[in-house]
Amino acid sequence: MKNVLVIYYSQSGQLESIAQNVSKPFLESEDIKLTFYEIQLEKPFPFPWNKDSFFDAFPESFLQIPATLKPVPDEILNTKFDLVLFHYQVWYLSPSIPINSFLKSNDAKKILNGTPVITISGSRNMWIMAQEKIKVLLKEANADLVGNIALVDRVGNLISVITIVEWMFSGVKKKYLGIFPLPGVSEKDIRESDQFGKIMADALHQNNLANLQPKLVAAGGVRISSYLVTVDKTANKIFNKWSNLIYKNQKNRKKLLKVFNVYLFLAIWLISPIVYILHLITYPLKLTKIKKETQYYQGV
Ligand SMILES: Cc1cc2nc3c(=O)[nH]c(=O)nc-3n(C[C@H](O)[C@H](O)[C@H](O)COP(=O)(O)O)c2cc1C
């Protein structure tokens, strides 16, 4: 009998439903005992968000400052798991506050110590650098990252900004104004994520987790857009400055967050289209670098 732990946090239920679909093949296997664990905060974040709460989460998300969590039940802490399926979402290009709080906790260090982990993200589309931060946190917890898949909203970058903001501020996954596509990871991608679960469960049965990642990539579990990698990296450098400035100036926090809000609006609607055009023009010159980068980010 193998013990598998499914860890997740979800506000809208999207990541929970991804977790349920990915774990289906594990549930169907008679020699796997599956345990679900939902990360819970002592003081939950609001959902739906409003403008103030949404921007207020920025400095602590980006600086990865942990919040207090409810303790993990003893029966989970006292079990040695053969595999952990770790589901997370991205907030401000970083693991969300509940996720980073969990990974930094002593409970997580106990569960993950020497344990194989597969990361499964459900984000808008900008998850690359967050995954790099997850890799660091997993290393610090002495976990063994053996696989990763990233589920994203596949509509265009700017369209998904509009639809996700509407979703996060209304709490309802609907077609904005009746004309925009549905926000978030598509129903089809969520439903079909059990195919990745099957590949993971087979690798566990065959004691072959070390060779799992190329199979997940071949099945389409990790798609890399070189344009989004460029935006993600550049925005990380700028967010680093903003988050430190705001966090170190608590007295002016509210005012600075308002300025950051304006900056973000301009960055998305003015700077990112310019970056896109520059990216297209320079694309042929960067092919070798992009190929290398893609291989790296598809790996673990
Ligand atoms: C405060 C906040 C910031 C977010 N920042 C990002 C981001 O930087 N990149 C991204 O791809 N998605 C981002 N998202 C979308 C989330 O990763 C996620 O897809 C969405 O919140 C749904 O997750 P849920 O299952 O918790 O409801 C953000 C969401 C929130 C609420």
The ligand as an SDF file (V2000), in Angstrom:
LIG
                    3D

 31 33  0  0  0  0  0  0  0  0999 V2000
   -3.9850   38.5100   -5.4360 C   0  0  0  0  0  0  0  0  0  0  0  0
   -3.8460   37.6510   -6.6720 C   0  0  0  0  0  0  0  0  0  0  0  0
   -2.7170   37.7620   -7.4690 C   0  0  0  0  0  0  0  0  0  0  0  0
   -2.5680   36.9290   -8.5790 C   0  0  0  0  0  0  0  0  0  0  0  0
   -1.4010   37.0020   -9.3110 N   0  0  0  0  0  0  0  0  0  0  0  0
   -1.1970   36.1390  -10.3370 C   0  0  0  0  0  0  0  0  0  0  0  0
    0.0510   36.1400  -11.0380 C   0  0  0  0  0  0  0  0  0  0  0  0
    0.9900   36.8910  -10.7410 O   0  0  0  0  0  0  0  0  0  0  0  0
    0.2080   35.2660  -12.0820 N   0  0  0  0  0  0  0  0  0  0  0  0
   -0.7870   34.4090  -12.4670 C   0  0  0  0  0  0  0  0  0  0  0  0
   -0.5980   33.6580  -13.4080 O   0  0  0  0  0  0  0  0  0  0  0  0
   -1.9720   34.3460  -11.7770 N   0  0  0  0  0  0  0  0  0  0  0  0
   -2.1940   35.1850  -10.7160 C   0  0  0  0  0  0  0  0  0  0  0  0
   -3.3870   35.1330  -10.0200 N   0  0  0  0  0  0  0  0  0  0  0  0
   -4.3710   34.0780  -10.3340 C   0  0  0  0  0  0  0  0  0  0  0  0
   -4.1860   32.8780   -9.3880 C   0  0  0  0  0  0  0  0  0  0  0  0
   -2.9440   32.2600   -9.6190 O   0  0  0  0  0  0  0  0  0  0  0  0
   -5.2950   31.8070   -9.4960 C   0  0  0  0  0  0  0  0  0  0  0  0
   -5.3540   31.3170  -10.7790 O   0  0  0  0  0  0  0  0  0  0  0  0
   -6.6510   32.3020   -9.1100 C   0  0  0  0  0  0  0  0  0  0  0  0
   -6.5420   33.0850   -7.9270 O   0  0  0  0  0  0  0  0  0  0  0  0
   -7.6310   31.1420   -8.8480 C   0  0  0  0  0  0  0  0  0  0  0  0
   -7.1420   30.3170   -7.8110 O   0  0  0  0  0  0  0  0  0  0  0  0
   -8.0500   29.6580   -6.6730 P   0  0  0  0  0  0  0  0  0  0  0  0
   -8.1220   28.1950   -6.9530 O   0  0  0  0  0  0  0  0  0  0  0  0
   -7.3790   29.9660   -5.3530 O   0  0  0  0  0  0  0  0  0  0  0  0
   -9.3910   30.3240   -6.7470 O   0  0  0  0  0  0  0  0  0  0  0  0
   -3.5800   35.9890   -8.9270 C   0  0  0  0  0  0  0  0  0  0  0  0
   -4.7240   35.9080   -8.1230 C   0  0  0  0  0  0  0  0  0  0  0  0
   -4.8650   36.7070   -7.0100 C   0  0  0  0  0  0  0  0  0  0  0  0
   -6.0930   36.5750   -6.1610 C   0  0  0  0  0  0  0  0  0  0  0  0
  1  2  1  0
  2  3  1  0
  2 30  2  0
  3  4  2  0
  4  5  1  0
  4 28  1  0
  5  6  2  0
  6  7  1  0
  6 13  1  0
  7  8  2  0
  7  9  1  0
  9 10  1  0
 10 11  2  0
 10 12  1  0
 12 13  2  0
 13 14  1  0
 14 15  1  0
 14 28  1  0
 15 16  1  0
 16 17  1  0
 16 18  1  0
 18 19  1  0
 18 20  1  0
 20 21  1  0
 20 22  1  0
 22 23  1  0
 23 24  1  0
 24 25  2  0
 24 26  1  0
 24 27  1  0
 28 29  2  0
 29 30  1  0
 30 31  1  0
M  END
$$$$
